[in-house]
Amino acid sequence: MELNLTKPICFFDLETTGTNVAKDRIVEIAILKVYPNGNKESKTWLVNPERPIPKEVIAIHGISDEKVANEPTFKELSTQIHEMIQGCDLGGYNSNRFDIPLLVEELLRAGIDFEMKNMVAVDVQTIFHKKEQRTLAAAYKFYCGKELLDAHSAEADTTATYEVLKSQLDRYEDLQNDMKYLADYSARKRFADFAGFIAYNKKGEEVFSFGKFKGKNVAQILEDEPGYYGWIQNADFPLYTKKVLTAIKLRKLNTKLK
């Protein structure tokens, strides 16, 4: 089944220096852009992370320091990448929890104020786990009847993810061929930030999802414990989390001034 699109969707996959959203960097990014008319555009970039790649990570994706030594940095590629995904929905495998947060961190570090207010994100892994409980290679075998060659190659993974989503729509009649529906279905829990440090409660209010103020209203804590804001801003939290926290703080201040 082909995707029912009202605007383009970009399936993407990252290979990185590690799994820490705040600290690690991209070493390869592949984007498969699918248009509503069925046309496709694909680009893959190797990226110089400007730091050593751990040996245990090289063993997984095969991208060494030597391989990326003469490649552009993410900042040098950031405008191209942003232009390709701007105005599109996003799709990936485990993308809501890792790929999107890390990509946003890289864009913010590059000086691009990226927002997803008018975008939805479809996480194929979540759909798969809700239906079958497997990995990407197993999903590709299960849904598409194919072996995933070159696993942990960003380009191979993006193509496989795109094909798996189409096959999921063919297999499950209850899945609607609509990106907003699929984004909602593949979302685990609603968060104000990508990394999951600030969640929404049943009233739609931002609450902390970690630490000593877990479950507490963010705006109220920032007012009652002003030092907590400074601690987060100076600690090793993702840039986007800090940005969301600042927006909540300013919103509360503006409300008091009215």
N, C-alpha and C positions, 0 to 999 in steps of 0.2 A: 504494500500500500504506500503510495506517495504521500508526503506530508501535506496537510492542508494549511498553507501559510498565507498570512495577510501581509507579512513583511519578511525580509530575509532572516534566516537563522544561521548563526556561526557555530559549528561544532569545532571545539578546539581541545588540544591536549598539550600538557607541559611536561618536559623533562627538566629536573631541577638539581640543585646541589644538596637537597635534603627536604625534610617535611615540616620545617618550622616556617610558618607563614610570615612572621615578622622578620626573620633573619636570613632565610635562604633565598636563592636567586634562580632565575630561569637560565637553562643552558640550551634548550630547544623549544620552539613553539610551532605547532602546525595548526592551521585554520582551514576548515572546509566550509565555504559560504554557499548556502543553498538558497536560491531565489524562488519566489512564488511561482514563476513560470517553469520551474524545474531546472533551470540553468545552474551550473556549479562553478565555483572559483576556488582554487586551492593554492595555499602558499605555506612554505615551511622555512623557518629561519634557524640557523645555529646562532647561539648568543654567547658572547664572552661575559661570564659572570663577574669578572674582575676580582676573583678569589679562587683559591684552590678547590677542586672538586674532590671530596673524600673518596678514597679507594673503594670503600664498600658501596658507594653510590655508582661509581664507574662500572663496577661489576654488574650492576643491574641494567643500566641503559647503554653502557659502552661508549659514553662520550667523555673523553679525557681532556686534561688541560691543554695538551698539544693540539687536539682537534679544534678547539675553540679559540686558540691563542690569537689568531688573526681575524677572527670574526667580529662584527660590530657589537657594541654593548647594547643593552636593552634601551637605554636612553636614546641612542642613535636610531634605533628601530621604532621607538615608541609612537611617533607620528603616523608611520605607515600602519602599524598594528591598530592604533586607535581609529584611524580612518576606515579600516576594513570592517571593524565590528560596530562602529557608531551607527545607531538607528536600527540595529538588529537585535533579535532575541539570541540567547546563548544556549548551547547544548554541550553536554560532556558526560564523562563517566567519573563519578565521585567529584563532579565539578563544583557542586554547591559547598562542599566542605573543604576543598583544597584548591582546585585550579582557579576558580573565580576569585577567592580571597587573595591568592598569591599574585594573580595577574593584576588585580586592582592595586595591591601594594606596589608593584613595579611601576605601574602608570603614575601613581601618586608621587613616587620617588623621582620620576622623570619630569614632574611638574605638570602632569595632565590631570585635571580635576574630574575624574571619571565618576559618573553616576548611573544607577540602574533604574531610575524612577519610571521610565517608560519602556523598560525591557522586562522580559520574563526569562527564567532560567530553567531548562528541562534537564534533570539529572537522570540519565538512563540507568545508572547503577541502582538508584532508589526504586525505580519501576521494576527492574530486574529482581532485586532483593525482595520486594513485596510479593512478587509473583513466583520466583523460583529459587532464590538464595544461592547465587553462584558468583564467579569472577568474570572479568571481561572475556578471557579466552574461552571459558566454558559457555558464556552467553553467546558468543559468536558461533560456537559449535552447536549449541542447543537451538538457537533461533534461525541461523543462516545455513547450518550444515557444512560449515567451512572451518578449516584449521586456521588459527591466527598466527601467521608467520611474522617474524620480526616484531614480536611483542616487546613493548617498551620502546618502540620506535614511534615517535609522536605522530608521524604521518599515517602509519599503519593503524594506530589506535583510533585516530579521528575517523578514518574511513570505516573501520569496524563499528564504532559507536553509532555512526549515521545509519549503517545497514541494520544494526540491531534494533534501533528505534522503529524503523519502517517495518521490520518483521514482528515486533511487539504489537504494532497496530493491526497487523494481519491476524495475529494469533488471538488477541484478546478483544472480543467484541464490545466489552464494557469500557474500553479505553477510547476516549473521544479524540478524533484527529484535529485537535485544537491546541495551540501552543500554551495558551493561558491555562487551560485545563491540565495539560501535562505538567506544566510548571508547578501548579498547586498539588497535583498528585505526587510529584517527585520531591516535594519539599518535606523535610523531616519536622521542623518546628520553625515558627516565624521568629526571625531575629532582625534587629535593627542594624546590626553590623554583619559583615560576611563571616567573621571568625567565630561568632556565637557567644561573645562576652556580654552582649546586651540583647535580651529577649523581650517579647511582648507578652503581657499577661492576658487574661480573658477579657479585660476591659480595654485592651489595645494600648496600655500604658507601657513605657519602657521600664524594664526591671533588670537588675544585675543577675547574671546567671552563674556567678562564681564568687568565691571569697566570703569574707565575713558579712557582706551585705547581700548575699544571694537571695533573690526573690523580693528584694526591697526596691521601691520606686526610685529610679535613677535621679530624677529632678529633685526629689525631696532629700536624698542623700547628699547631693551636690550642694544643697542649701545648708543642711545641718552639719555636714562634714566637709568644708571647703578644701581641706588639705588632701582629701581623697582624689579630687580632680587633678591636683598637681602631681600626686604620686603616680597616677596612671599616665599622665603626659610625659613624665620623666622615666617611666619604666619601659620594659621591653614588650609593649603591646603593639599590634598592627597599627599603621598610620590611619587606616580607615576607621578603626575603632575609636581612635583619638578624635578623628574628625566628627564622628557621630556624637561623641560625648560633648564636644564643644558646641555642636548645634543644639543639643538639649539644654546646655547651660545658658546659651544665648536666648533661646526661646523662653526659658523661665524668666530671665532677666527682662526681656521685652514685655512679657505678660505683666510683671510687677510694675513696670514704668507706665503702662497704659492707664 
